[in-house]
C-alpha cells in the first residue's frame, strides 16, 4: 500500500510540475499573440498586403500573425516537454533546471550539475553528441559556466547589453540561445546570441 501511495504521489508531483512549467511558459509568451489590433498597428501594414491576406485566408495580416505566434508557442512548448520528459536520469524530485534551445532542434538540459544534449528530428528525440559541436565555441562555454555557477542575473545583464546594441545582433552572432531557467517553481526566459 505504501508503494502505491508513493508512486501516486510522485506521479502527481510530476503532473503538477509539468502543468506549472507549461502554464508559466504560455503566460509569458501569450502577449505575442494576445494583443489588440489597433488602428496604428494596422497602419504599419500595406493595405495591399492586408487585402491579399484577407482574400487568401479570410482574415487580415495581423490576425494571421496572432494565430501563427500562438501555434508556434504551443509547438515549442511540446518540444521542450519532450526534452524534459525524455531523460530519466534527472532527479524528478528536484524540478529546478535550465533548458537551452540552440537553433531549431538542438537542446541542452542542465540539472543537478549535469548537462545532457538532445536533438529532435520530426517526432523523434535522441541524445546527441552536440557537446563536441559546441566545445570549441568559447561564447557557448562561457554561457554554460554562468549557468553552472547559478549566475542568472549576470546572464540577464549580458543579454540586455547585447539587445541594446542592434548592430551586434545583426553582424556578430551565428546562433540564438533560448534559455529557460526554471527555479523554485518560477520560469524566466532569456534570449542570448553567440
C-alpha positions, 0 to 999 in steps of 0.5 A: 500500500505504501508503494502505491501511495508513493508512486501516486504521489510522485506521479502527481508531483510530476503532473503538477510540475509539468502543468506549472512549467507549461502554464508559466511558459504560455503566460509569458509568451501569450502577449505575442499573440494576445494583443489588440489590433489597433488602428496604428498597428494596422497602419504599419501594414500595406493595405495591399498586403492586408487585402491579399491576406484577407482574400487568401485566408479570410482574415487580415495580416495581423490576425494571421500573425496572432494565430501563427505566434500562438501555434508556434508557442504551443509547438515549442512548448511540446518540444521542450516537454519532450526534452524534459520528459525524455531523460530519466536520469534527472532527479524528478524530485528536484524540478529546478533546471535550465533548458537551452534551445540552440537553433531549431532542434538542438537542446541542452538540459542542465540539472543537478550539475549535469548537462545532457544534449538532445536533438529532435528530428520530426517526432523523434528525440535522441541524445546527441553528441552536440557537446563536441559541436559546441566545445570549441565555441568559447561564447557557448562555454562561457554561457554554460559556466554562468549557468553552472555557477547559478549566475542568472542575473549576470546572464540577464545583464549580458543579454540586455547589453547585447539587445541594446546594441542592434548592430551586434545582433545583426553582424556578430552572432551565428546562433540564438540561445533560448534559455529557460531557467526554471527555479523554485517553481518560477520560469524566466526566459532569456534570449542570448546570441553567440 
